[in-house]
């Protein structure tokens, strides 16, 4: 015999569930999950990793607010000091890591350089040297690629002072830059993080 069901229309009587039945099934499922996970806890290593990830998220948020000109250097320093009071993780190291990850050779990094003095173990002059060195490598690679592109175009009969190869869309340049930027960030971290 078919019975009308509010949730499913007309269906066989045995498969029509009431709200209480569904809640009982959910509760039963939750009970099973609780039984299976009883005694399971995170290892100290995983707890530390989760705390560090959470800390890094907080610091990235504060750093972004600083870079967006929503807070000044004093407010940034105050926020970091507040976090230090409640954290066991090395806040200065995580902050340094976040700052180093934000350095971009193609952008104006002055706001980042302005706060490097908040990190006692990173000399800003050494970071500037690394940025300059990276920029020189980029220019050298771009010049080499430009020469190759011009030679290719000349072999096709295309030459002149108005010929400029579009290197921004060059896949080889994009791939090289992606790899080199990752290496640059890792180099900064290996040089300056404790």
C-alpha positions in Angstrom: 0.0 0.0 0.0 1.3 3.4 -0.9 1.2 6.2 1.6 1.7 9.9 0.9 4.9 11.2 2.3 5.5 14.9 2.8 9.2 14.7 1.8 9.0 12.2 -1.1 5.5 12.2 -2.5 3.7 8.9 -2.8 6.1 6.0 -2.0 5.8 2.5 -0.5 4.9 2.7 3.2 8.1 1.1 4.4 10.5 3.7 2.9 8.7 6.8 4.2 10.8 8.4 7.0 9.6 10.7 9.6 11.7 13.4 11.1 12.3 11.4 14.2 13.5 8.4 12.1 16.1 10.5 10.3 17.3 12.1 13.5 17.7 8.7 15.0 19.7 7.5 12.0 22.0 10.6 12.3 22.4 10.1 16.0 23.2 6.4 15.4 25.8 7.4 12.7 27.4 9.9 15.1 27.5 7.3 17.8 29.3 5.0 15.5 31.8 7.7 14.5 32.5 8.5 18.1 33.1 4.9 18.9 35.5 4.5 16.0 37.5 7.6 16.9 37.5 7.1 20.6 41.1 7.0 21.8 42.3 8.6 18.6 44.3 11.8 19.2 46.6 14.0 17.2 50.3 13.4 17.7 52.3 16.2 19.2 53.9 16.7 15.8 50.6 17.2 14.1 49.4 19.5 16.9 52.5 21.6 16.5 52.1 21.7 12.7 48.4 22.8 13.1 49.4 25.5 15.6 52.1 26.7 13.3 49.7 26.8 10.3 47.2 28.7 12.4 49.9 31.1 13.5 51.1 31.6 10.0 47.5 32.4 8.9 47.2 35.1 11.6 50.5 36.7 10.7 49.8 36.6 7.0 46.5 38.4 7.7 48.2 41.1 9.8 51.0 41.5 7.2 48.4 41.8 4.4 46.6 44.6 6.4 49.9 46.4 6.7 50.6 46.0 3.0 47.1 47.3 2.2 47.8 50.4 4.3 45.1 49.5 6.8 47.6 49.5 9.7 51.0 51.1 10.2 54.3 49.7 11.3 53.5 50.5 15.0 50.2 48.6 14.9 51.9 45.7 13.1 54.5 45.5 15.8 51.9 45.7 18.5 49.9 42.9 16.9 53.0 40.7 16.8 53.8 41.4 20.4 50.2 40.5 21.3 50.5 37.2 19.4 53.8 36.4 21.2 52.1 36.6 24.5 49.8 33.8 23.6 52.0 31.6 21.4 54.7 29.0 22.1 55.8 28.9 18.5 58.6 31.2 17.4 56.6 34.2 16.2 59.6 36.1 14.8 60.6 33.1 12.6 57.1 32.7 11.2 56.8 36.4 10.7 60.2 36.4 8.9 59.0 33.5 6.7 55.9 35.4 5.7 57.8 38.6 4.9 60.4 36.7 2.8 57.6 34.9 0.9 56.0 38.3 0.0 59.2 39.8 -1.5 58.8 40.2 -5.2 61.6 41.3 -7.5 59.0 42.9 -9.9 57.2 44.9 -7.2 58.0 47.8 -4.9 59.2 46.1 -1.7 59.9 49.2 0.3 57.0 48.6 2.8 58.5 45.1 3.4 62.0 46.5 3.8 60.6 49.1 6.2 59.5 46.3 8.6 62.6 44.1 8.3 64.0 45.9 11.3 61.3 44.1 13.4 63.1 40.9 12.6 66.5 41.0 14.4 68.1 38.2 12.5 67.5 39.5 9.0 69.8 42.3 7.7 67.8 44.3 5.1 71.0 45.1 3.2 71.6 41.4 2.5 68.1 40.9 1.4 68.5 43.8 -1.0 71.6 42.2 -2.4 69.7 38.9 -3.0 66.9 40.8 -4.8 69.4 42.7 -7.0 71.2 39.4 -7.8 67.9 37.8 -8.8 66.9 40.8 -11.0 70.3 40.5 -12.8 69.7 36.8 -13.5 66.3 37.6 -14.8 67.6 40.4 -17.1 70.4 38.1 -18.4 68.0 35.3 -19.2 65.6 37.8 -20.9 68.4 39.3 -22.9 69.5 35.8 -24.0 65.9 34.8 -24.9 65.5 38.2 -26.8 68.6 37.5 -28.8 67.4 34.0 -29.7 63.9 35.3 -30.7 65.4 38.1 -32.9 67.7 35.6 -34.6 64.7 33.3 -35.3 62.7 36.2 -36.7 65.7 37.4 -38.8 66.0 33.9 -40.3 62.4 34.3 -41.4 63.2 37.7 -43.0 61.7 39.8 -40.2 64.1 42.4 -38.8 64.5 46.0 -38.1 64.5 48.5 -35.2 60.7 48.2 -34.8 60.9 44.4 -34.1 60.4 43.5 -30.5 59.8 39.9 -29.6 56.9 39.5 -27.1 58.7 37.7 -24.3 55.9 38.1 -21.8 53.9 35.4 -23.6 57.0 33.2 -24.1 56.3 29.9 -22.4 60.0 29.2 -21.9 60.4 32.5 -20.1 57.3 31.9 -18.0 58.4 28.5 -16.9 62.0 29.7 -16.2 60.6 32.6 -14.1 58.2 30.3 -12.2 61.0 28.0 -11.2 63.5 30.7 -10.5 61.1 32.6 -8.3 60.5 29.5 -6.2 64.2 29.0 -5.9 64.7 32.6 -5.0 62.2 32.4 -2.1 63.7 29.1 -0.9 67.2 30.7 -1.0 66.0 33.6 1.1 64.5 31.3 3.6 67.7 29.1 3.8 69.9 32.2 4.1 67.9 34.1 6.7 65.7 31.8 8.7 67.1 30.3 11.9 
